[in-house]
Amino acid sequence: MRRGKRLNATELTGLILTVCMVLLAVMGSIWTPYSPTAMSAAAKFAPPGWLHLFGTDQFGRDIFSRVLCGMRTTVFIALCAVAIGALAGISIGALTGYFGGWADELLMRFNDALTAFPSILLALVFIAVLGFGKYNVILALGVAFIPSFARVSRAEFARHREMTYVKSARLMGASHGRIMFRHILPNTGSVLLPALVIGFNNAVLAEAGMSYLGIGVKAPDVSLGYMLSESQSYMMTAPWYVLCTGLTIVLLILGVSLIGEGLQKRGRA
């Protein structure tokens, strides 16, 4: 990645949008205008206005407050799942790509077998075994993302291990761990950073999809996917419910996607 290069319009737009969405998620952890679970029969299906920015749902709950809490849940799950997948996957890929040999062949063949199944399908298998709940979703998605990170990091470490700067470090007596994580890893950022961004978006979509299907986050936790599932029954009665919830998911994914696109362009430059 070229240092000192200014952000282009795409990257800047993505960064601003992502920062705004993350700040809203953080705000949902600290403060909401109303309790996300407080019901009011008198405020049932109230349209958007000063009292309720996004209107209310079928139970009179404030949709804006629930969207803030749902974003908090979705961002938390996505970040944790990507952290688990990246830490385990990059470590496996680093070891196999750097050392090679029979361990590389064995682990990569196992990795290829897992990659043959979509990540969401692997996550569903884990959920079926572990059960529902926020933390089980995190664990399931984290494990499901390990193969993709392992494949990307393995290719990068295998490519860098024969480069001049790595050979020079070996001649100077640097340990294998130092070479891998102090020399090679920082030079793989142009590939691994976009992979992390793509992984975050995939985690957001997977969590939303699983919760939408009723096999992800369960009450009392609030999830954007679960809210979207609820709102589809009231598209004609309260269209603001599905629009506000769906648009939140779209804007979060769009902002991160624009950043990822910019990182990929910088890596190719």
C-alpha positions in Angstrom: 0.0 0.0 0.0 1.4 3.4 -0.9 1.9 5.6 2.1 0.9 9.2 2.0 -1.6 8.7 -0.8 -4.7 10.7 -0.2 -8.1 9.1 0.1 -10.1 9.2 -3.1 -13.8 10.1 -3.2 -14.9 6.4 -2.9 -12.8 5.8 0.1 -13.7 9.0 1.8 -17.5 8.4 1.2 -17.1 4.9 2.6 -15.1 6.1 5.6 -17.6 8.8 6.5 -20.6 6.5 6.1 -18.9 3.7 8.1 -17.8 6.0 10.9 -21.4 7.4 11.2 -22.9 3.9 11.3 -20.4 2.7 13.9 -21.0 5.8 16.0 -24.7 5.1 16.0 -23.9 1.5 17.1 -21.8 2.8 19.9 -24.6 5.2 20.8 -26.9 2.3 21.0 -24.7 0.8 23.7 -24.8 3.9 25.8 -28.1 5.7 25.2 -31.3 5.3 23.3 -34.3 7.8 23.2 -36.6 5.0 24.5 -36.2 1.6 26.0 -36.0 -0.8 23.0 -38.4 -3.2 24.8 -40.9 -0.6 26.1 -44.3 -1.2 24.7 -47.2 1.3 24.3 -50.6 0.4 22.9 -51.4 4.1 22.3 -48.3 4.5 20.1 -48.9 1.4 18.0 -47.8 2.0 14.4 -47.1 5.7 14.9 -45.5 7.1 11.7 -42.1 8.8 11.8 -42.1 12.2 13.6 -40.4 14.3 16.2 -41.4 11.9 19.0 -40.4 8.8 17.1 -37.8 9.4 14.3 -38.4 6.0 12.7 -42.0 5.5 13.9 -43.1 2.6 16.1 -43.8 -1.0 15.5 -46.8 -3.3 16.1 -46.2 -3.1 19.9 -45.6 0.6 20.0 -41.9 0.2 20.5 -39.6 3.0 19.2 -38.0 1.7 16.0 -35.1 4.1 16.1 -34.1 2.9 19.6 -34.4 -0.7 18.4 -32.4 0.0 15.3 -29.6 1.4 17.4 -29.6 -1.7 19.6 -29.8 -3.9 16.6 -26.8 -2.2 15.0 -24.9 -2.7 18.3 -25.6 -6.4 18.2 -24.8 -6.8 14.5 -21.5 -4.9 14.7 -20.5 -6.7 17.8 -21.2 -10.1 16.3 -19.5 -9.2 13.0 -16.3 -7.9 14.7 -16.0 -10.8 17.1 -16.6 -13.4 14.3 -14.1 -11.8 12.0 -11.6 -11.6 14.9 -11.9 -15.3 15.6 -11.8 -16.3 11.9 -8.8 -13.9 11.2 -6.7 -14.8 14.2 -7.1 -18.6 13.7 -7.1 -18.5 9.9 -4.1 -16.1 9.5 -2.1 -18.1 12.0 -2.8 -21.4 10.2 -2.1 -19.8 6.8 1.2 -18.2 8.1 2.5 -21.5 9.5 1.6 -23.6 6.5 2.6 -21.0 3.9 6.0 -20.3 5.5 7.1 -23.8 6.4 5.3 -25.8 3.7 5.9 -29.5 3.6 3.4 -32.3 4.6 1.6 -30.1 7.2 0.9 -27.6 4.5 -0.6 -30.2 2.2 -2.6 -31.8 5.0 -4.1 -28.6 6.4 -4.7 -27.1 3.0 -6.6 -30.2 1.7 -8.7 -30.0 4.8 -9.2 -26.3 4.3 -10.2 -26.9 0.7 -12.8 -29.4 1.8 -14.3 -26.8 4.2 -14.1 -24.1 1.6 -16.3 -26.3 -0.7 -19.2 -25.5 1.6 -20.6 -22.0 1.8 -19.7 -20.2 5.1 -23.3 -19.7 6.0 -24.0 -23.4 5.6 -21.1 -24.3 7.9 -22.5 -21.7 10.4 -25.9 -23.3 10.2 -24.4 -26.7 11.1 -22.7 -25.2 14.1 -25.9 -23.5 15.2 -27.8 -26.7 14.9 -25.2 -28.3 17.2 -24.7 -25.4 19.7 -28.1 -23.9 19.7 -29.4 -20.3 19.3 -28.0 -17.2 20.9 -25.7 -14.3 20.3 -22.5 -16.0 21.4 -23.2 -19.2 19.6 -23.7 -17.2 16.4 -20.3 -15.5 17.0 -18.6 -18.8 17.5 -20.3 -20.4 14.5 -19.5 -17.6 12.1 -15.9 -17.3 13.5 -15.2 -21.0 12.8 -16.9 -20.8 9.4 -14.6 -17.9 8.3 -11.3 -19.6 9.3 -10.8 -21.4 5.9 -11.1 -18.2 3.8 -8.5 -16.3 5.9 -6.2 -19.3 6.0 -6.3 -19.6 2.2 -5.5 -16.0 1.6 -2.7 -15.7 4.2 -1.2 -19.0 3.2 -0.8 -17.8 -0.4 0.8 -14.5 0.8 3.2 -16.1 3.2 4.3 -18.7 0.6 4.9 -15.9 -1.9 7.0 -13.8 0.5 9.1 -16.5 2.1 11.4 -16.6 -1.0 11.8 -12.9 -1.3 15.1 -11.2 -0.7 14.2 -9.4 2.5 13.2 -12.7 4.1 16.4 -14.5 3.0 18.4 -11.6 4.4 16.6 -11.8 7.7 17.4 -15.6 7.9 21.1 -14.9 7.2 21.1 -12.3 10.0 19.8 -15.0 12.4 16.2 -13.9 12.9 13.9 -16.5 14.3 11.1 -18.0 12.3 8.5 -16.3 14.5 10.2 -12.9 14.1 10.4 -13.3 10.3 6.7 -14.3 10.0 5.1 -11.7 12.3 7.6 -8.8 12.2 8.7 -9.0 8.6 6.2 -10.8 6.4 2.9 -10.1 8.1 3.2 -6.2 7.8 3.9 -6.7 4.1 0.7 -8.6 3.5 -1.6 -5.8 4.5 -2.6 -4.9 1.0 -4.2 -8.3 0.7 -5.3 -9.1 4.3 -6.9 -5.7 5.0 -9.4 -6.0 2.1 -10.0 -9.6 3.2 -10.9 -8.4 6.7 -13.3 -5.8 5.3 -15.0 -8.4 3.1 -15.1 -10.7 6.1 -16.9 -8.1 8.1 -19.5 -7.5 5.4 -20.0 -11.3 5.1 -20.5 -11.5 8.8 -23.1 -8.7 8.8 -25.0 -10.4 6.0 -24.7 -13.9 7.6 -25.9 -12.7 11.0 -28.8 -10.7 9.5 -29.8 -13.7 7.3 -29.7 -16.1 10.2 -31.7 -13.9 12.5 -34.1 -13.2 9.6 -34.7 -16.9 9.4 -35.2 -17.2 13.1 -32.0 -19.2 13.8 -29.7 -16.5 15.0 -30.1 -13.9 17.7 -33.2 -14.3 19.9 -35.1 -12.0 22.2 -34.4 -10.2 24.5 -31.5 -9.3 22.2 -32.4 -7.0 19.3 -31.1 -7.9 15.9 -31.5 -6.0 12.6 -32.2 -9.3 10.8 -34.9 -10.3 13.3 -36.5 -6.8 13.0 -36.5 -7.2 9.2 -38.3 -10.5 9.5 -40.9 -8.9 11.8 -41.4 -5.9 9.6 -42.2 -7.8 6.4 -45.7 -8.7 7.8 -46.4 -5.0 8.1 -45.1 -3.6 4.8 -48.5 -2.1 3.9 -49.5 -1.1 7.4 -46.2 0.4 8.5 -43.8 0.7 5.5 -41.4 2.8 7.6 -40.6 -0.3 9.7 -39.1 -2.3 6.9 -37.6 0.7 5.1 -35.7 2.0 8.2 -34.4 -1.4 9.2 -33.4 -2.5 5.7 -31.8 0.8 4.9 -29.7 0.6 8.0 -28.3 -2.8 6.9 -27.7 -1.5 3.4 -25.8 1.7 4.5 -23.6 -0.3 6.9 -22.6 -2.7 4.2 -22.2 0.0 1.6 -19.9 2.1 3.7 -17.6 -0.9 4.5 -17.7 -2.1 0.9 -16.5 1.3 -0.4 -13.6 1.1 2.0 -12.8 -2.4 0.9 -12.9 -1.4 -2.8 -10.5 1.5 -2.1 -8.1 -0.8 -0.3 -8.1 -3.3 -3.1 -7.4 -0.5 -5.6 -4.5 0.7 -3.5 -3.1 -2.9 -3.2 -3.1 -3.2 -7.0 -1.5 0.2 -7.5 
